[in-house]
């Protein structure tokens, strides 16, 4: 019997240039939401998912999920984008807990 460690890693690399974020655009919602990153999910040292996505939208969804994640049972996580219709296109990322 082979034992595989359950290891998940999330990583990101900004695609936009740092100069695109400044105090001047701090209140410009469209500019802030357009900041993209190459987002990767790695399971047991193998790339499971990789895409570019609006990273602050992902962060907002993840933060809201994290606030509820202490609940029993742990709720599913779904990340939607304003670029796509939530119901017709589906979530960018979904993680459904199982035990």
N, C-alpha and C positions, 0 to 999 in steps of 0.2 A: 504494500500500500504506500503510495507516494503522498507525502504531506506538502501541500502548497500553502505558503503563508498568504494570509489575506492582507494584501498591501495595496492601498489605493493612494495615488498622488495626483494632485491638481497642480498644473503649472501654466503660466502665461507669459507672453512676451509682447510688449506693446508694439503695434504696427505703426501707429502715428508717431510723428516726431515730437519730442518734448516741447518744442517751441509752439506747438498747436494748443497747449494748455498754458494759459497765462491768467493773471488777475483780470485782464481786460475781458476775457470771455467767460469768466467764472459764473456769471449769471445767465449766460446764453445756453439754455437747455438743449437746443438742437446740436450745438457744437459739442457740449459735454457728452451727450448720448451718442455722438458719432465717433467717439474714441474707441478704436478697435484693438483687440489683442488676439494673438494666435493662442488659443486655449487648448490644452492637452490633458486628457485623463489617461493615466497609466495604471494598469492593473498588473500586479506581480511582474513589474519591469517590462511589460509589453504595452505598446500604445493601443488603447481601446477606442479612443475618440479624439479627433483633432479637427478643429475648425477655427476660422476667424469669427469673432462675435463682438458685439458692443459690450465691452467688459463692465461698464458701470451699470448697465441693465442687469447683467448677470449678478453683479455684486448686490444690487438692490433685491433681487429675487432671493438670493442665497441668504442675505441678512434677515429678510422677513421669515424665511423658512427656519433659520437658526433660532429665532425667537420662539417658534412653536415646537422645536424639535425635542424639548423636554417632556412633551406630552406622551402619554401611553395610549394607544400605540403611536409610534413615531410616524408623522405624516409623510406622504410622498412629496418629493421635490420636483417642481416643474418650472422651467425657465422659458418665458415667452419673450418675443421681441416686438417692439412697436412697428417694425418693418413688415411683419407678417400678421395675418389674422390668427388670433389665438386658437380658434376652434377649427377652422378649415385647414390651416397649414400644420397645426400641432405645435408642440413645444420644441424648442431648440434642443433642450436637454431635459430628460426625466430620469429620476432615480427613485426607485420604489423599494422600500426596505422589506426584507424578508428574514425570517429566522428559522 
